[in-house]
């Protein structure tokens, strides 16, 4: 692995680690049962992020094998994916949901590190449909997380 590639992978992994720490801190500052919007609680938002992170790992692993993964392969739509995962995790204890997300994040970081040099700058299919590089996948994943972190922070009064 070349130094620039190693440095980029390290930078992406650090961005993912920093974002996770900020969001977990915001989430843990509140009661996990606090309603964020609609009927989604803090732990439901974290579960939602975990579900998408798992999908990102599936997509990256498929790309590494020369395949493509989209959530709509298994679900009729993004909303269907979101609702199914919301209902599946509804009664799961918050600590378990938070741990699931941390594990998914660790798996995403590992998948990034394990991507072959010739694939690292290539175009992969994202779980939500479009194509882009691993760096864009990370940017979009963190952007999605930041949107939800902002919702959580509104409840803490620090947004």
N, C-alpha and C positions, 0 to 999 in steps of 0.2 A: 504494500500500500504506500502510495506516495505521501510525502509530508503534507502537501496542500489538501489531499483527500482526507488524511487522518485529522488534520486541523479542522476541516469543515465538519466532519463527523463529530468531533469533540465539541465544536461550537453548537451544532444542532442539539446534541445531547444535553449540553449545559442550558440552552434555552428551554428545553423541555423540563429539565429538573427545576429551574428557577420558576417557571410558570406553575408547575405542580405545587411547589412550596407556597407560592403566593395564594393560590386558590384553596389549598387545604387549610392554610392559616385562616383565611376568610370564612371558610365553611365551618371550621371547628370553633370559631368565635361565637357561633350561633347554636341554638338548639337545632338538631338535625331535622326536627319535625316542623320547624318554622316554615310557613308558606312563602314561597318566593314569588310565584305568579300563577294565576289560575288555581289549580289544585296541586301543583308541583311544589314539593317541599325541598329544603336544602339537600337532603340525601337523595332525592329524586334527580336533582340537577347533577349531582356527583355520579349517580348511576347512569345517567344519560351520557355524561362525558366518558365513563368507563366503556359503555356499549360502543360508542364511536371509536374509542381507542382500540378496542378489540377488532373492530372492522378494519381499522388502519393496518393493524398487524396482519390480518388475513390478506389484505390487498398487497402489502409489501412482500409477504411470503409468496403469494401467487406470482407477482412480478419477477421475483428472484428465480422462479421456476419456469419463466416464459409464458405465464398464464395471466388472466385478468380476473379480478373480483369486483363485483358491485353488490351493494346491499339489495338492489332490486332483483338480483338473481334469486334471492330467498324471500323477499318481501315485496308486496305490490308497490310500495312507495317509501320515501323517507319518513313520512308521517306514520305509516304503518309500522315501520321499524321502531320509531320513537315510542309509539303507544304500546307496542308489544313489550319492549324492554322496560317501560315504565311499570306496566302491570306485573311483569315477571319479578321485579325487584321491590314491589310495593311493601311487602311485609319482611323484607330482609333487613336485619339490624344495620344501623348506620355504619358501625365500625367495619362490618363485613363489606359493605358497599365501598367504603373509602379504601379498604385494603385491595379490593378488586381493581379499583382505578389505579392505585399505585403499582400493582402487579402488571396491569396492562401497559402502563407507561414504561415500566422496566423492560417489558417484552418489546415494545416499539423501539426503545433505545438499542436493545440487543440486535433487533432486526436491521436497524440502520447500520450498526457496526459490522454486521455480517454480510452486507451487500457487497458483491464483487465490484472491483474498480470499474470494469467495463459497463456495469449497469448503473453506477452511482449517479451519473448525469443524464441517464436516459429518461424517457417519458413513460410513466406508469399510469394505470387507471386508478383513480381515487375511488374509495367506496361509494361516494355520492355521485359518481359519474364522469366528471371531467378528467383530463389527463394532465400530468405535469411531473416535475422532478421531485425527488425526495425532499429537497429543501422547500419546495412549495407546499408539499404535503405537511411538513412540520409547521410552516408559516400559517397555513389554513387551520391546522389543528389547534395551534396556540391562539389564533384569532377567535375561533369558536369558543375556546375556553375563556378567553378574556371577556367576551360578551356575557357569558354566564357568571363570571366572577363579578362583573359590574352589577348584575342583578342581585347577587348575594350581598355585595358591599352596600347597596342601597338600604338593606335591612339593618346593617350595622351603623349606618349614619356616616360612613367614611367614604362614600362614593363621591 
